[in-house]
Amino acid sequence: MTCFWDGIMQSLDDNEKSLLGLDNKNSIYSLIDSLKQKNRETNNVLWQNSKFRKSQIIENMEHIRLYDKNTASNGYWCSSCDPFLILICEILEKEIIHYYLGNRVVYKNTQNSKGLINYKSNRGHFWFSNKN
């Protein structure tokens, strides 16, 4: 069950794939490798209009660093304040709105906004949604 990673891949346009070093032939494992390689402090991201403490930023980086891509097919438990979504917001400079069980969670890049990505999830599934 790779719905989290599949949803991320489906949301990326060609320019974003290029920015991440991906092409149309790349797998979710290439995406995970890329995010792990580009893992960095996410000082330009607000979550629900709040800045992260330095300790939270470090914990998020550690989560990504320690993530084992070999477990991707077992599912990924996306949190309501997810380190990978935070990193994607930072790298792509896009606002992300994640609707989880009807709750609107907003990740915002304070430096620049190059667009919006919408995701939705329920208790067991995550997907890209090009509509609110």
Sequence and secondary structure as in RCSB ss.txt:
>XXXX:A:sequence
MTCFWDGIMQSLDDNEKSLLGLDNKNSIYSLIDSLKQKNRETNNVLWQNSKFRKSQIIENMEHIRLYDKNTASNG
YWCSSCDPFLILICEILEKEIIHYYLGNRVVYKNTQNSKGLINYKSNRGHFWFSNKN
>XXXX:A:secstr
  HHHHHHHHH  HHHHHHTT  TT  HHHHHHHHHHT    TTEEETTB   HHHHHHHHHHHHH  GGGGGG 
    TT HHHHHHHHHHT EEEEEETTEEEEEEESS    EEEEEE SS EEE S  
